[in-house]
Every structure is written in C-alpha cells, then in structure tokens.
Amino acid sequence: MKLMAQHLADLFTAGQARNLFVYGEPGTGKTVCVTYILNEVAKHAVEINKPVQTAYVNAGKTRNPYYTMEEIVRQLGTKVPAAGWQTFRLKRVFEDLLAAKSVLIAVDEVDSVLFKEKEPLVYYLSRQPRTTLILISNDVNDAVKLPKRALSTLQPILIPMAPYTKEETLEILKERIDQACTPGTFDPGALTFTAEAASLMKDVRFGFRVLLTAASMAEKAGKQTVDKLAVADAIQEEIKLRKLKQLEAQKDRLRKMTRTHGINLNF
C-alpha cells in the first residue's frame, strides 16, 4: 500500500499519476488493499480541497465493457437510466466530467473486459486526460496480452501481491476466531492445521471457509470444541464444493459454445 501511495501521490500535484496493475493469487488481499487506498485518496482530496474523485468497479460482475463504463460514470456522480444510453454517450459524459476533476478508477477482475472489444475499455480510459487507473487481476499475463498500442499507452507499474505466509495466515485466522467464537472453542492444533491448509492453497479465504464449516459441523454435532479431525472433515467438504463450482463453470462454457452453433445442451 505504501508503494501504491507513492506512485499515486502525483494525483494531488499533477492531476494524474502512473497507472498500476495489481496482481496475485485469489485471497491475497488485492481488493482490500486497493479499496483502502481509494478511500484514503478520497479523504485526502477533501482535506486539501483538491478535485480528485475515485471509483471502483468489479468487471467480473458487470461482465462487459458497456456496463463497466456505466458503473464508472454512475460512481462519478452521473445518473444513468436503466436503458437508452449508448456507449458513445457514456464516454461523452465521462469526458465532460474530466474538465473539472481528476479521477482514480480501480477496475477489479479486469480480465473480464480486457479482450471483449477491438479497442479495450482500458485503452480508451488510459488515453483520457486526468485519468489514472488501478487494474486488478489474478494473472500478470493479462497485462502483457493487451494489444501493443494499449500497453504502450497504459504503461502500468506492476504491483505483485504475494500469498500470505503460514505465519501471517495463522495470525489472520486467529483474529477471526477471537472475534467470532467463545474462547477455547478452537484447539490450537486445529487452528495451525487450518492455517497450513490455507497457506498451501495460497488463499486465506479458503481458511475462512474451513473455519466456518468446521465450527458449524461441530455445533451441529453438539461438540464444545473444534479439533483437527473436524478441520480435516471441513477441508474435504470445501474441496468437494470447489470441484463442483469448477464443474459448473465448465458446463457454462460448454453451453455458451454450443449455443453459438444453434444447439442447446441440458445437463
């Protein structure tokens, strides 16, 4: 976050800063850190009376460039009707906003919109004055897959987010347990076991889900404590669930592919 802040400081002096590309495995804190930075930038802008505004959009939810741009314009204060506007009008409104302010825009799960247009949305945004981007992705290769002209204009500074170590994961999980459970609920060995599993998966959120599942299973069984065996059962349940989600995602891809050929598959 200190590194991000250093690069974004130019927002308050030059009105624009270097674009950032934040990447790392799921569950490494990318979104949390970036949204924290956005809030700090917005607060500082108010404190020093600078015309800097921030916006955050998850492209994994908006799913296409139009709705991503629509969400950005909304967050910057423009009321957009549910239907009737075209992309060029959204862009015109956005460009009008830049006459009075600088903007810092974070696009999460940016891979969802990077390659859906001949001219990627991030290429358009990166060419606008007083516009700074923070792009968030699981894979650094998404940055190098951009068309050469887009990459040349964007010129992002790469910010890697390494997975938490086992010790860091244990500290985070312990804090959650201290807030959520009665003291003594989790056996220390069970907590260490969970931290090791989450660290191995490189995803602290896997550890959160295991803790919740293990606690729920123990509560239903009438147990007062959660031990290693309960955690092992929870890990198995979470792995099964993960495999089912992967299978559903594969089915969705197959359905979309067959629809393009005029065929509907039912599974």
C-alpha positions in Angstrom: 0.0 0.0 0.0 2.9 2.3 0.7 4.2 1.6 -2.8 0.8 2.3 -4.4 0.5 5.5 -2.4 3.9 6.7 -3.5 3.0 6.3 -7.2 -0.4 7.8 -6.7 0.9 11.0 -5.0 1.1 12.8 -8.3 -2.7 12.9 -8.4 -2.5 15.8 -6.0 0.2 17.7 -7.7 -0.1 16.9 -11.5 -3.7 15.8 -11.5 -2.7 12.4 -12.9 -0.4 9.5 -11.8 1.1 6.3 -13.2 -1.3 3.5 -13.9 -1.0 0.5 -11.6 -1.5 -3.2 -12.4 -2.1 -5.1 -9.1 -1.9 -8.9 -9.5 -1.7 -12.0 -7.3 -3.5 -15.2 -6.4 -7.1 -15.1 -5.2 -7.3 -14.4 -1.4 -4.1 -12.3 -1.2 -5.8 -9.0 -0.3 -5.7 -7.2 -3.7 -9.2 -5.8 -3.5 -9.0 -4.9 0.2 -5.8 -3.0 -0.3 -7.0 -1.2 -3.4 -10.3 -0.1 -1.9 -8.5 1.1 1.2 -6.2 3.2 -1.0 -9.2 4.6 -2.8 -10.8 5.7 0.4 -7.6 7.3 1.6 -7.2 9.2 -1.7 -10.8 10.4 -1.5 -10.4 11.5 2.2 -7.1 13.3 1.4 -8.7 15.1 -1.6 -11.4 16.5 0.7 -8.9 17.5 3.4 -6.7 19.5 1.0 -9.6 20.6 -1.3 -8.3 19.0 -4.5 -10.7 18.0 -7.3 -9.9 14.3 -7.2 -12.6 11.6 -7.3 -12.4 7.8 -7.1 -14.5 4.9 -8.5 -14.3 1.2 -8.0 -16.0 -1.3 -10.4 -15.8 -5.1 -10.4 -15.7 -6.1 -14.1 -16.4 -9.7 -13.0 -19.9 -8.6 -12.1 -20.6 -6.0 -14.8 -19.2 -8.6 -17.3 -19.0 -6.4 -20.4 -17.3 -3.0 -21.3 -20.7 -1.1 -21.6 -21.9 -2.0 -18.1 -18.4 -1.4 -16.7 -18.3 2.1 -18.2 -21.9 2.7 -17.0 -20.9 1.8 -13.4 -17.9 4.1 -13.5 -19.9 7.0 -14.7 -22.6 6.3 -12.0 -19.9 6.3 -9.3 -18.6 9.6 -10.5 -22.0 11.2 -9.8 -24.0 10.9 -13.1 -27.5 9.4 -13.0 -27.7 6.9 -15.9 -31.1 5.5 -17.0 -31.5 1.7 -17.0 -31.9 1.8 -20.7 -31.5 4.2 -23.7 -27.9 5.3 -23.5 -25.2 4.1 -25.9 -21.5 3.7 -25.2 -20.6 7.0 -27.0 -22.9 8.9 -24.7 -21.3 7.4 -21.6 -17.9 8.3 -22.9 -19.0 11.9 -23.7 -20.4 12.3 -20.1 -17.2 10.9 -18.7 -15.0 13.2 -20.8 -17.2 16.2 -19.7 -16.5 15.2 -16.0 -12.8 15.4 -16.6 -13.0 19.2 -17.3 -13.5 19.8 -13.6 -11.8 16.9 -11.8 -9.2 14.2 -11.9 -10.3 10.6 -11.4 -8.8 7.5 -10.0 -10.6 4.4 -11.2 -10.0 0.8 -10.0 -11.2 -2.0 -12.3 -11.3 -5.3 -10.4 -11.2 -8.7 -12.3 -10.1 -6.6 -15.3 -9.6 -9.7 -17.4 -13.4 -9.9 -17.8 -13.4 -6.9 -20.1 -9.8 -6.7 -21.5 -10.4 -8.7 -24.6 -14.1 -8.2 -25.4 -13.6 -5.3 -27.8 -11.3 -4.4 -30.7 -10.5 -1.3 -28.6 -10.3 -2.5 -25.0 -12.1 -0.2 -22.5 -8.9 0.3 -20.5 -7.2 1.5 -23.7 -9.9 4.2 -24.0 -9.6 5.2 -20.3 -5.8 5.3 -20.4 -5.9 7.8 -23.2 -8.1 10.3 -21.3 -6.5 13.3 -19.5 -6.6 13.4 -15.7 -7.4 9.7 -15.5 -5.4 7.2 -13.5 -6.2 3.5 -13.5 -5.6 0.7 -11.0 -6.2 -2.6 -12.8 -6.6 -5.7 -10.6 -6.1 -9.3 -11.9 -5.1 -12.7 -10.7 -2.6 -13.1 -13.5 0.2 -10.7 -14.5 0.0 -12.3 -18.0 -3.3 -10.4 -18.5 -1.2 -7.2 -18.7 1.1 -8.5 -21.5 -1.8 -9.9 -23.5 -3.0 -6.4 -24.2 -2.6 -5.0 -27.7 0.8 -3.3 -28.1 -0.8 0.1 -28.6 -2.9 -0.3 -25.4 0.1 -1.5 -23.4 2.2 1.4 -24.7 -0.4 3.9 -23.7 -1.2 2.3 -20.3 2.5 1.7 -19.3 1.4 0.2 -15.9 3.6 -0.2 -12.9 3.3 -3.8 -11.8 2.4 -4.4 -8.1 2.7 -8.0 -7.1 0.7 -9.3 -4.1 2.4 -12.4 -2.8 0.3 -15.1 -0.9 0.3 -14.8 2.9 2.9 -16.9 4.6 1.8 -19.7 7.0 2.6 -17.4 10.0 0.6 -14.5 8.5 -2.3 -16.8 7.7 -2.3 -18.1 11.3 -2.4 -14.6 12.7 -5.3 -13.6 10.4 -7.3 -16.7 11.2 -6.7 -16.4 15.0 -8.0 -12.8 14.9 -11.2 -14.1 13.2 -11.7 -16.9 15.7 -11.1 -14.4 18.6 -13.9 -12.2 17.3 -16.3 -15.0 16.2 -16.1 -17.8 18.8 -16.1 -18.4 22.6 -12.6 -18.6 24.0 -11.3 -22.1 23.8 -13.6 -23.2 21.0 -10.8 -24.0 18.6 -8.0 -26.3 19.6 -4.7 -24.6 18.8 -3.6 -27.5 16.8 -6.8 -27.3 14.7 -6.1 -23.6 14.0 -2.5 -24.3 13.0 -3.7 -27.1 10.7 -6.2 -24.8 9.1 -3.5 -22.1 8.5 -1.2 -24.7 6.9 -4.0 -25.8 4.5 -4.9 -22.2 3.6 -1.2 -21.4 3.0 -0.9 -24.5 0.8 -3.9 -23.3 -1.2 -2.4 -19.8 -1.4 -5.8 -18.4 -0.4 -6.6 -17.1 3.0 -10.4 -17.1 2.2 -10.1 -20.9 1.9 -9.1 -20.8 5.6 -12.1 -18.6 6.5 -14.5 -21.1 4.8 -12.8 -24.1 6.6 -13.1 -22.4 10.0 -16.8 -21.6 9.4 -17.6 -25.1 8.1 -15.7 -26.8 10.9 -17.4 -24.7 13.6 -20.8 -25.3 12.1 -20.3 -29.1 11.8 -19.0 -29.2 15.5 -22.0 -27.1 16.7 -24.5 -29.4 14.9 -22.8 -32.5 16.4 -23.1 -30.9 19.9 -19.3 -30.6 20.4 -17.9 -27.8 22.5 -14.5 -27.6 20.7 -13.2 -27.9 17.2 -10.3 -30.3 16.8 -8.0 -31.4 13.9 -10.5 -34.1 12.8 -13.3 -31.6 12.4 -11.0 -29.3 10.4 -10.0 -32.3 8.2 -13.7 -33.0 7.5 -14.3 -29.3 6.7 -11.3 -29.3 4.3 -12.8 -32.3 2.4 -16.2 -30.5 2.2 -14.6 -27.3 0.9 -12.6 -29.2 -1.7 -15.8 -31.0 -2.9 -17.5 -27.7 -3.2 -14.6 -26.2 -5.1 -14.7 -29.1 -7.6 -18.5 -28.7 -8.1 -18.0 -24.9 -8.8 -15.3 -25.7 -11.3 -17.6 -28.3 -13.0 -20.5 -25.8 -13.2 -18.1 -23.2 -14.7 -17.1 -25.8 -17.3 -20.7 -26.6 -18.1 -21.5 -22.9 -18.6 -18.6 -22.6 -21.1 -19.9 -25.6 -23.0 -23.5 -24.3 -23.0 -22.3 -20.9 -24.4 -20.2 -22.7 -27.1 -23.0 -25.0 -28.2 -25.5 -22.1 -28.4 -23.3 -20.3 -30.9 -23.9 -23.4 -33.1 -27.6 -23.3 -32.6 -27.7 -26.3 -30.2 -29.0 -26.3 -26.6 -27.4 -28.7 -24.1 -29.3 -29.7 -21.0 -27.2 -31.1 -18.1 
